[in-house]
Every structure is written in structure tokens, then in C-alpha cells.
Amino acid sequence: MRSAYAPEVCARRLIAAAFLCVGFMCCDLAQAQVSGPFGKFLAYELDSGLWDNDADSPRLVFEDVIEAQDAPWVRLAFERVQLGEGSFLRITSLFDGAVQDLDIPALEQWGYTSAFFNGPAVRVELFAGPFTVANSFAIKEIMVGTVPYGADTICGPSDDRTRSFVDAVARMLNTGLASGCTGTIYSPGACMVSAGHCSGLTVIQFNVPPSLPSGALQHPPPSDQYNMNVATLRSAAGGIGNDWAVFQCFDNTQTGLNVYEAQQDFIPVAASLPTLPANMVMYGHGSDSGVDNQVQQRSDGPIVGISGTVIEHRADSTGGSSGSAILYAATGEIIGIHTNGGCTSTGGANSGTNINNGGFQTNYPCALVAISFPDGLVTFVHPTNGATMRVLIEPAGDQPDPATARLFVEVVGGDDYTEIAMTPLGNDLYEAQFPPAPCDGTVNYYVGVTTVGGIFVTEPPDAPADHFTALVASGLATVFADSFESDLGWTVQNINLTTGAWVRVDPVGTTAQPEEDNPLGVGTMCYVTGQGVPGGGPGDADVDGGPTILTSPTFDLSAPGRYVLEYARWFYNDDGDDRLVVEVSEDDGASWVQVESFLGLGGWNTVQWDLDDFVTPTATVKVRFSTADNPNNSLTEAAVDDVRILLLDCAAACGDFDGDGDVDLTDFTAFQLCFGGSNNPPAPTCPPGVDADCDGDGDVDLADFLIFQNNFTGSL
């Protein structure tokens, strides 16, 4: 079993998570060829104030110029935007006149940032839509260009790369400004391929212009810049031979075109690998000097080895070449993905993942629809009432057929998967109804839909081999809960750490670290790796060296039962070689068992694990969270919040009158209708089938209310 968070090679059972996000394989990378930092963050305070428009057409209500003296380019990061219907922001470069218009849907696609603009200054204009009120925006920081660097792995005594202009090849950059890679369109369905460790680089740029003589990057206009649709991303970052990514982009916010419609070019994936000896060609955006820095260049060389899913070659590459498609020179078709350097002036070889990789073969047809779970995944199923889950199925390269949307469920140890039709709710939403299942059991599940083109698409993509998992229980008891609003005895150990130690704070956000604690929890505090200052850069207080280790107090789990570990986590790493490692101990920290080793792109996610899969619950259980940036070569941040230990219960608690696995306000309403007072029978308004006589003495009174109150859990 695996989920989008934890592939099977890394952990045994992930029950589910509150939000679906992109996951990565959990092995180490070596010599991944992303470029070095190409920009930095500057504090910049600008607030437009509130603006109304009582006219029947859009009206310019505010404008200002944002300037960073001598910067080669500028990008904006919005702290707050409020726009009514028909309202939008217009950003214009004062250097070359490039323009981007951003309404709320476009801002959401761009993660409330702008495209990259050449020159040191941009004009920002706020246009208020007809009859709208309180339009506004605020900026707290901007991104500006610097001169990047990247490791060279030139094969032989000289760099033989030449400038190229292939329309299907793009430069990939990230919001953290820490690296660059290369991506390639490989189908008319606007599908793109790159390296898995490049998956966090979500700005896709075509028709890249020459850099400045200093090497500082220059950017194409916003009409040639796209944002990755991460819901379509399928990837693995498991090292040489298992490092690949396929994805699609949102349509361009200026032209409305997808990448293939705009570029009118693609490079197909070959049906098979060539027989050696053979030569290859590669087009990439590797680092270089002067005007050639991270612009598209061609590199040729021999293929020197194909073994399993690894391909080795001797074509020149530098930082930023990662993700470049390796083409068989004789046919011009894709036979691999360049991921790692290794060449020297006297020998060696660069390497990558070839097209025989099983995960790539399964996923390279590309996501024809985007499947996500807006309310999170189901983690618990009630033995009587089952569970419900909303599923969002959006068109990507094809349209889904609503009549074919299905939930597939199996009880572990029981029959094969049962196929259950999902109910369309409109606006691409569906409701999946889980059937009842034996209490204290486990169910596996996945969802699927057939496109109008006849292709069956599932989530997870490799289902049923990969699937989500939920536990079956009639109730949950909270053994331990910590929202980190106060100190409950966690300890921090730092080993060879320069910056970024775990600290319990109300976090100061950056592009790599959260601005708020877990939004589904309570309070404002959480543990983060280092606390920066408002307006500081994302790398000012991130993890350098390490590890830094956050260890829980001791939990007494000696009472019989099935225990679940739950926590919210945030992890960001820009080059794919650091992890957030979670471990559990049954002997008070004398030995540890790994629960997960997670690489993410930022964002809070709540995950739950069946502790029986890892340890025997005892009176001396501990949990710890650790991360490191060692060697110190990347932007790495982690955060943890809302840690809970839950005990599954198969005896329904008095108060769960609707049988949904919790005791919440709905149940309280039923209890009120039954309340009759001491020595009186239940009130005549008591709903049929509701037994609110919790103490069994024949009445529903204060004593029953106190039992109900003790069992109250809130909605789970």
C-alpha cells in the first residue's frame, strides 16, 4: 500500500491524510543537476487600501511603481488580495513592456505570485470591476534576480554545447529562487517530462531570451510563462534510475492557450531503447557564463551504458540540465531523462532514468483528468454507517465521463474490490459512499473514472497495486493531544547544526516555511525549524547542517487496544535530497523504527499511522521528528503541529446517536430532544431509535448529560 505521501519503500502503512498532496520516493539523490540560486527576497511594504467602483465598467483605482535598484528582474509576492467580480491586477515591466493580468483564479494558479519580469521596476495597477467594493492588495516582499551558479560536469576538455531553439523545451524555475531545471513537451495533450527532483520548480518558461552579460537571468513575457498544475504531477525522486516526473500546466493566463497550443511542438517518447553503440542529443537550460547562462543549449554525445532503468551518457551538462530529455540521435525520440552529473575532463559519465522505468511507463500517457480530494481522504470508516468522501475530477488532457466515476473498496482479508458508483454533485464534484465494514478492520480504496476518449484513470495512478487505506472503528478515544500552545515536555537535540533548530513559535512565513500553524488545528503555535524575521529571506533561518531532532514526551500505551499516531506536517526542500524523518520507539528511545521519510513541496498535511505496524504499544512509547541539510546545499524547512495518539473503539460511545463515529453537535441536538429530567422518562420529542439514557437508570437527566459531555469529541 502507498498513499500520495509515503511510497511503500519508505513505510508500511499510512492510513490516510487530510489533504492530498504530491509525494516523492524516499531514497537519497547524488549530484542532482539543478542550478544554484538565481534570486533573493527583499522586504517591500505596499498596501493599496480599499477601493470601490460605482461605475458600470472596470476602472483604474490604484497604481504604483515597485522598483529594486539595479535588479535584472523582479517578481511580486502578494500577502493579501481581495478582488470583486471583474476586478484584476495588471503588472507591467518598465523595461520591456511585458504585461500580466491577474484575477483571483489566475492568482490561485500562480500561488499569489506574479510571473518573472525583466528589469528593476514594474508598474502595478488595480482595476476595480463594475459595482464592486473593497478591492485591495498588499505586498510584503518581492523577489529580485542575482547571478546563479551550478556545478559543471563537462565531458572532456571543453564545453561543446551550442545555442538551440527547440520550441518543445522549457526552463523550470521555483518560487524559492534556489534552482532551475529543464522540461520538455512530449505529446499533443500538453504533457511534459522532467526529473522527479525538479518537481518543486513550478514556473515553466518557453522561448527564454539571453541572460545579461553578468549571467543574471532574463525572462520571456508572461504570455510564455506557465504554472504547473500540481494535481496532474506524477513523479518519483528515488535516485539514479528512478527519477522522473510527468505533468501538465495551467493554460496561460494571458493567451488562454496550453503549452502545446502555444508552442506547436512536441518530442515523442520512443517505443523502446536503442541497441548500443548509439548516440544521443539533449536540449537543456544548464548554467553557463554570460548571456548563455540558463538559456537553451544543445549537447551531443555517446550513450555509454544502459542497465535496468539507468542510462549513462557523455554529453556535456551543468546545473540546470536536470530534467532534460535524452533523445536517441537516430530518431529524435525520448529514451530517458537526464538527472545526474558525473563526467569529468578525463572520464566518467552523466546519468539518468531510461524509459523502461515502470513508474514512468505507467504514467507517461499523462494525467487525462486531475483527481483530488477537497475535504481530504477518508481515514476512518464506521462499521454501520460507512463514510462519505467528496472527490474533485477535473478535465486535463481529456474530459471525464461522469457516469463512470467509481469508488473501489476492499476489506483487508475479505473479498476483492467492490465497485461503487459515485454521485455527481455538479461543478466536477462527486460523492463517494463507503459501505459498512467489520469493526477493528482495515479497508483499502481508490477512485477511478473513464474519459470520453475511453481511457481509465485512477488515483493513486498505479491502483490497485497502490491504494489508500482507512481503519474501521465506531469511536475514537484521545490518549494524547498537543497543539503546542503550551510546553508539554518535548525536547530538541541538535547535532552539527548551524541554523534551523526546532523551535515552538507562531511562525514567520517565507516561501519555504508556513506563515500560520496547521489551519485545521487550534491556536497559533507549532514547531518549525528556525524562526526568521518578518521580511527576511527564505534561507535566513532554514536548516543548515544537522540533524535537528524533536522528541516527544513518553506515552503510556500499555492499555489493550489499537493505537493511531496522527500529526500535521509541513516540509519543503528545493532540490530533492533532504527529508523529514518520523520515527517511533517502544523502549523510551533506546531504539527507533522509521515511520516515514517524507519529501514535500510545502503545505500542511495531516497524516495518520497504525502504530501496530511499527511497534508493540508499551508504557514507554516516544515519537521523534528529525531533518537535516547535510551537506548544506539546499533550502530545507519543516514544521509539525497537532500531534495526537488515538485509541480505536469498537463499542459505540453513548452519545453517537447518528452512528457516524463521533459525538458532536448533531448528537447534542438529539440529546436535548430526549432530556426529561431526573425520575422522568425520556421526553416525548426524543427521536426514534435514540437511547440517551447513558447510565441505564430509566431517565435522561443531568447524570446522562455528564456522560454525554465526557464522550463529546466534536466532528471527526
N, C-alpha and C positions, 0 to 999 in steps of 0.2 A: 504494500500500500504506500502511496505517496500523496501529498497534497501539493498545492502550489507553493507551500512554504518549505517543505522538507522532503527532498527526494529520498528514496528508500535506502540508498547507500549511506545515508547520514544518520538515520534514526529509525526506530522500529515502529512506532505508532504515533501519528499526530491525529488527534481526534477531529479537530476542525479549527476554523478560525473565524473571527467576527467579520473580517474583511478579506476579500480575495485580492492578492497582490502577486506580482511576478516573483518567482523564486529562481534559484540557481543551484547547480550542483555544488557539492561541498568539499572539493579537493583543492589543493594548492596549485597556483599557477607559477610558472617561471619564465622570466624575460618577456612577459606580455608587452607588445609593442604599441602602447598608447603614447601619444606625445606628452611633453611636460606641460606645466601651467602656461596658459596663454592670456590670462587676465587676472584682475583682482577686484575686490569690492571696496567701494568708498561710501562712507556715510553721506547722505544727501536728504535733507528735510524739505518736502514740498507738500502743501495741503491746499487743494483748490477751494475749500469751503463749499457750501451748499448752494446749488443754482437751480432755479425754476425756469420754465418756458411756458408762457401762456399763449404762444402763437400756434398756428396750425401747420407749421413746417419746422424742421430742425433749425436750431440757431446756435451759433458760436457764442458760448457764455464765458469761457475762460481760456487763456493761453499763457504759456511761459516758455522760456528757453532754459534748458538744462545743459550745462557746459562743464567739461572736465578738461582743464587746460592741457594741451599737447597730447591728449589721448588719441590713439589711432582709430579707436572705435568705442561706441557706447551702447549699453543695453540697460533697460529700465526694469526694476523690480518693484511691483506695486504692493503696498502694505494693505490698502483698502480701496475698493472700487464699488460705487453704488450708481447704477445707471438704469433709468426707466426705459420703457419700450421705445425703440427708435433712437436712443441715445448711444453715443460711441465716442471713443478717443481716437484722435489722429496724431500719429507721430511722424515727423518729417526730418530727415537728415539735412542739416545746413551745409553739408559738404558736397553731396551728390544729388540731393533732392529725392532720395528714396522715401517711399511713404508706406505706412501700415495703418489700417483702420482696425480697431478692436472694440467689439461689443462684448457682452457678457459671455456668450458661448465661445467666442474666439479667445477671450482671456482665460476661460477654463481650459481650453485646449493647450494654451501656452503656459499654463501653470502660473497665471498672473505675472508673467514677464512679457517683455516685448521681443521682437526679432533683434538681431545684431545690426547696428547702423554704423557706417563708416564716418570718420571724422570725430572731432571732440565735442560736438554740440548737436542737440536735436530740439525741435520745437514740439511741445505737447499742447494739443488743443482739445477742449471738451465741448462736444456738440450735444445739446440737450434736445431730446425728441419732443414732438408736439405734445403740449399739455402735460408735461412731466414735471415732477417736483423733486427737490433734494438730490439732484445729481452731484456726484463728487468723486474725488480720488485723492489718495495720499501716497507718497513715495518716501521710503526711509533709507534706501540705499540704491546705488547704481553700480553697474559692472563696467569696467574700462579695460582696454587692451594693454598687454605687456608683450614682451618678446618671449615666445615659448622655447623650450628646448626638448630634445628627445634623443634617446640612445641610437647610435648608428650601428648597423650590422651590415656593412658593405662587404660583398663577396669578392675578394680580390683587392688589388692595389688601388683601384679607382672606383668612383661612383659613376655608374653608366646609365643612370636614369635620365629620361628625356621628357620634356613637357608634352602632355597629351590632353585631348579634349573629347573624351568619350561621354556622350550625353547620359548614359545609364549610371554613371559613377558619381557618388556624392561624398562630401565631407560631413563627419558627425562630430558635434560638439556637445558639451554638457553645461548645465546651469552652474555647477560648482566651479567652472572655469579651470579645471585641473587637467584635462586631457582631450585628445582628439583621436578619431578613428576614421575608417572608410566603410561605406556601404554601397551596394550595387542592386539596381532593379533587375530581377531575373524572370519576370513574367508580365504579360499584359494586364494581369489582375492587380498591378501596382504592388507586388510583393517584393521585399528587399531582403538581402542577406548580409550578415556581418559576423563578427566574433561575439560569443556569449559574454566575454568580459567587457565588451563595448556596449552592453545593453542599457547602461545608465546614461548614455550620450544621446539625448532625445531630440536635439535640434539637427535637422537634416538639411544640408545646403548643396544645391546644384549650381553649376556654372560659376565656380569660385574664381574670383579675379586674382591677379598677382598680389602678393603681400608688399608692404612698404620696403624700401631698401634696408631698413633696420631689421627686417624679418617679422615685424608686427603684422598680424593678420588683417586682411581686408575681407569684406563680406559682400555677397550678392544682394540684390534688393530683396525686400520681404516677399515679392512675388516668386522668388526662387528658394525661399526658406520654408520648411515644413516642420511640424512637430509629430513625433512618433505617437501612434495610438497604442499605448502600452497594453490595452486589452487584447490586442492581436499578437503580442510578443510571445514567442515560444523560443526557449533558449536553454543552453547548458554551458556552464563555465567550469568544467571539470578538468582542465589542463589539456596538454597536447593530445590531440586525437578525439577530444570530447569538448570542444569549444566552438559553439556555433549559435547563431540567432537568426530567426526569420521574423518579419514584422511588416506592418503597413503603417502609413502615415495618415493623419487627418488631411482632408482636402485643404488646399492653400486658402488662407483667409482673405487674400486679395483677389485671386483669379477664380476660386471655386473648383480648380482642377486637381485631380490626383497626380501623383508623381509620374505615372506613365503617360497620362493625357498631356501633361506639360512637356515632358522630355521626349516622348515618341521614340523610345529606345529601350531595349532590354537585352540581357545576355542570358541565354538559356542554360539550364543545368543539364549536363551530359547524362546519357543513359548508363554509362559505365566508365571505369577508369582505363587509361591507356596502358599499353604494354611498353615497358622500358627497353631501350633508351627512348626518351621523349623530352621535348622542350616545353616550357611554359611561358605565359605572359601575365603580368599583374599590373593593374592600374590602382594607384593609391595616393593618399594625401599625407605622405610622410614629411617629417621635418627636414629642413634644408637651410641654406644660408640665403639672406636677402630676399629678393622678390619670389624665389621658388619655394619659400617656406610654406609647407602645408597646402600647396596647390597640387592639382592632379599631375602625376608623372607616371610614365610607363617604365616597367622594368622587365627585362628578359633574362632567362637562364635555363639551365638544365634541371629536370626533375631527377634527383639523385636517390630517392628511395620512396617506396610505397609499402607499408606494412600495417596490416589491420586497418585501423581508421586514421592512421598518421600518414601525412605526405611531407616529404622533405625536398627542398629546392635550393638553388644557389642564384637567386635573383636578388638584387640589392633592395634593402628595405631599411627604414628608420622609424623612430617613434611617430605614430600616426598612421602607419601602414597596416596595423591590426585591423582585421575585418575585410581586407582586400580580397576579392575573388581571385582564385588561382585558375587561370584558363589554360586548357590544352592548346598549344600553339597551332596545331594542325587543323583544329576545328573551331577555335574561338569559344568553346563551351566551358562552363564552370565545372571543375573537377575537385575543387577544395576551397578552403578559406584560410588565408594566412593569419597566424595568431602569434607566433613566437620567433624572436631573433636567435641567431646562433652562428652566423657567418663571421669570419674574420678575414684579414688580408691574406692569410696563408691557408685557410681551410674552413672546416665546419660547414654547417648547413642551417638555413632557416626552416621553420616547420609550421605545420598547420593541421587542420582536420579535413580529411577527404570525404567525398560524398557517400561513402559506404557506411558512415556513422548511422546507427539505427535510429536515433532520435531525429537526426536531420532528415533521413528518408521518410519518416512518419510525418514530419511537419512541414517539409519544404513546399508541398502544394499550397501552403499559406492559409491563414485563417480566412475562410469564406464568410464566416459570421463571427461576431465578437460576443462571447458569453460571459456574463459576470453576475454577481450576487449582491444587489444593492443593500440588503439588510444583513449580509454575512451568511456564512454557511450554517447549516443545522449541526449542532453539536450534541444535542440530546433528543431522543425520541421517547415519547410517553408510551407505556405498554398498552394502554387502552385507546388513547386518542391520537397516537402518532405524532406528527408535526407538520407544519407548513413552512414553505420557503418561497420567497419571490426570486425569480430568475429574469435577468435582462438579456434578451437575444437581439442584437442589432446587426443590420446588414454591413458587410465589409466588401469582399470581392464578389459576393453573391447575395441573394435575398433568401431569408429563411422561409420555409413553408409552415405557417402557424399550426396547421393541422397535424404536423409530425413531431411537435415538441414533446419530449418524453423525459420522465424520471425513471431511472433504473435502480432498483433496490434489492439487495440480498441480505439475509440474516446469516451471519458467520456460523458455519456448522450446519446450515439448513439447505434449502433448495437453491437452485441457480437464480440469477437475477429475474425479478419481476418487472415488467414494463408497464408504466402508469402514464396515461396521457396527462399533460399539464393543461391548465385552464388559461386561455388568453385573457389578459386584463386590459389590453389596449396600450398604446404607446410603447410597444416592444416588450412589455412586461408579461410574465406568466406566473401562475401559482402552482407549485408542486406540492402535492399532498402525500406525506409519508404514511404508510399503513401501520397499524399496531404491530408490536414485536415483543418477544418474551423478555420480561424484566431481567436486568443484570446481564443482558446480552450485548452484542455489537452488530451494527448494520453497516455495510458498505454501500456507497451510492455514487452515481454520476448522472449527468444530464446529456441529452443529445437532441439534435434536430437535423432534418434533411433539407437541403437547399432546393430552390426551384430548379437548379441545374442537376439535381439528383445525387449530390454528394452528402454523405452522412458525416456530421461534425459533432464531436463530443467535448466535454470539459470534465475532467482533465483530458488533454488531447489523446493520450495513449490508453484511454479506458477501453475495456475494463481492467487491463493489467494495472493501470494506475486508477485510483479512485479516492473518494473522500470517505471518512469514517465518522460514525456517531455512536454514542453509548445509549443504552436503554435503561431508563430509571423513572420511577414515579415521583421522586423527590430528591432534593439535594440538601445536605447539611453543611454549613460553612464551619470548617475546623480552624482556619486561619485566614485573615484578610488584612491586607496592608495597602492603603492608598498613599502611603509615605507622607501624610500630613503631619505625622509626629514620628519620633525615633523609636522603633520597636526592636532595636538591637542588631541591625545589620552592621557588618564590618567591611572595611576596604583594605585590601593588600595591594601594594604597587611594587612591581619588580622591574628594575631598569627602565622606569618610566620618566620621560621628560615633562610632558604635559598631558592633560586629559584624564586625570584620575576621576573615578566615580564620586559624585557629589550630589547630595539631596537638595534640590533648589526648585524655584519657579523658573523654568528655563528661559534664557535669552536666545531667540531663534536665529538661525542662519539658514542658508540653502541646504546645509547638511544636518542641522540639528533642529528639533522641534521648537516652536515658539510657545506652545502650550503643552500641558501634560495630556495624558490619554483623554480624548474627548468623551469617551463612554464612561469614564470614572467620575470621581468626586474630587473636589478641591482643586489645588493649583500646583502641587508639588509632585516631583518624580525624581528618580535618579538619572543623571546624564553624565557623560564622560567629558568633564570640563565645562566651566561656565565662563563664557566670554562677556564682553561688554556691549551695550547697545551700539549698533553701527559698526562693530568690529567685523573683520573678515572671517570666512568660514573655517580657515585653518589656524586662527589665532589660538584657540584653546582645544583643538581636536586632539585625538590620541596620537602621541609620538612616542615610539618605543613600547615598553610594556612587556607583559600584560598588566592591566589593572583588573582586579578581581573583587566582585561584590558578593558577599556570602551572607546567607540568611541566618536568623536565629535557629535554634533546634526545635523541630516539630515532633510532638508525640503522636505518632500514628499507630500506636500499638493496639487500639481497639479494632476488632474484626470489621472488615468491610473493604470496599473498592474505592481507592482514593484517586482524585484527579488533581493535577497541577495546572493552574491557569495563571497567565500573566500577559500583560500588554508590552510589546517590544517595538522599538524603533532602531533601525540600523541603516547606515549609509556608508558605502565605500565606493570610491570612484574608479578603481582600476581592477576590481575583482579578486584581489589577493588577500583580503582580511576578512575575518568572520566574527560574529557574535556567538560564543560558545556557551551553552547552557548544560550544567551537569547536576546530578543528584547523588547524595551519599546516604547510605543506610546505617553508617557506623560513626556518626558525628564528625565526618570529614576525614577519617583515616584513609578512605578510598573513595573514588568518584567514578560514576558511569555517565557517559555523554548522552544527553537527551536530544540535542540538535546542534548543528554548526551552520549558522544562517548568514547568508549574504543578501542584502536588500538594497533598494533604491530610495530609502526614506519612507516615511509614513507609518502611522501607528497601526499595529495589527495585534489582535488578541488571539492567543493560541491556547489549546488545552491538550494535556497528555495524560494517558492512563499510566499512573506510577507503577502499577503491577508489571508493566512491560520492562521496567528498568531495575527495580529494587524490590526487596521484601519490606513492606512497611514495618517500621520498628518505632521505638520511643526516641530514637536519635537520628531523625532524618534531617538533612540540610539540603539547600539548593544554592547554587552559585552561578553568577553571570560574569564572563570574562571576555576581553577583547584586547588586541594589540595591533600596532602598526610597526612591525619589526621585520625587515628593515624599514626605517622611517621614509617611505616613498609615496604616500598617498594620503588622501583626505578621508579620515575614518571617524565616525561618531556613532554612539549607541545611547539608548535610553530604555529604562524599564519602569513600569508603573503597574499598580493594581494587581499585586500578587495574591492569589487565593489558593487554599487547599480545600477541596470539596470532597464530601463523602456521599457516595451514591446510596439511595434508599429505595427499596422496593416495597416498602409499606407506606401507603399513601398517608401523608400527614393530615390530621384533622384541619380542615380549612381549605383544602384544594377541591372545592366543590365542583369546579368545571373540569377537573381532571387533566389540566394542561401542564402539570409538573411543577407548578409554583403556587404560592399563596399570595395573591396580590389584591389590588383594589376591586377587581371584578368579584373575587370571592368575598371581600368585605361587604360589598353590596348585598350579596346573598345572605351573609350572616346577619346583617341588620334586619332583613326582612323576616328572619326566624326568631329574633330576640323577643322573649316573652317575660323574662324576669324570673326570680327565684320562686320555686314551687309551682310554677305555671307551665303548661305545655307549650311547645313551640307556637309562635304566633301563626294565625291562620293565613297570613301572607307568605309564609315560608314556601319557597318553590318546591315542586315535587322532586323527590329524589335527593334533596339536600338534607344531610344529617349534621346539624350544627351542635348537637349535644355531645361536645367533645369529651366530657368526663363521664358520660353514660348514666347520669343520675335522674334522667327523665325530664329535665327542663333545660332551657337555653338562657343562661344568666351570666353574671359577672365572672364566675369561675371559668365558664366556657370561653368567654371573651379573652381572659388572660392566657388560656392555652392557645387560642387563635392568634393572639398577639405574638406569643413566643414563636409560633410557626411561620409568622409572616416573613416572606422572602422578597416581596416585590416581583416584578416581571423578570423572568429569566430567559 
